[in-house]
Amino acid sequence: MLFNVIIEKDEFGYFAQIPELKGCVTQGKTYEEALSNIKEAAELYLESLKAEELKAFQNRSFSITAIEIALNA
């Protein structure tokens, strides 16, 4: 299964989340650590689901894209 991961950097490190898996969030001191942590968190999240809940994720499509917003300053 493929999932989109959002990783944000702040002054404390990196924060990772998977929007499709509500509440599946983690952090890490480095980008690589956050990526590894979110993969583990997703695996645990998916293991906790019932078969019918898991099947719903196999048929979903989710897209994240960037848009540019012009500010009038």
N, C-alpha and C positions, 0 to 999 in steps of 0.2 A: 504494500500500500504506500502511496505517496501522500505526504502532507506538506502544506506550506508552513514554514517557520519564520516568525518575525523575531529578529535579534536587534536590540537597541543597546547602544553604549551610553553610559552615564559616568559620573565621577566615581562610582563605586565598582564598576566592572560592566558586565553584560547581562541583560535581562532577555530571556527567550520565552516565547509562547507559541502555541499552535491554536489559531483561532477556531478550527473545526472541533477541537477537543476542549470544551469549556472547562476552565480551571486548570488546564495543563500548562503550568508555568514553572520556570526555574531560573537560576542565575549562575554565573561563573565569573572568575577573575579574568579569564581570557575568552576570546571569541570561540576558540576550539573547545574550551571547557564547557561553555554555555551550550554549544552545539551537542557535545557528548551527553551532557546532563538532560537536555530536552529529548534526545532520542531515548534515553533510559526512562524518563518520565512518561513518554508516549507508550512505550512498550508495557509499562506497568498499568497505565490507564486502560489500554486495549485489553490486557489480560483480565481486568476486572469486569468487563462487559459481558452480558449474556449474548448468546449466539445471534439472536435476532437484532440486537443493538449493533453488534459488530458487522452484520451483513449490510446494515443501512449505510455504513461508511464506504463499503465497496462500490456503491452505486452513486456516490456523490461527486459533484464537480465543484471546485472552489478556485477562485482566481484572485490574485493580488497584483495590482499594477500601480504604477506611479502616474500622477497627473501633475501638471504645472499650474500653479495659481498665480496670477499677476496681481500684485498689490499696488494700489494707487496711493503712493506716499508723497 
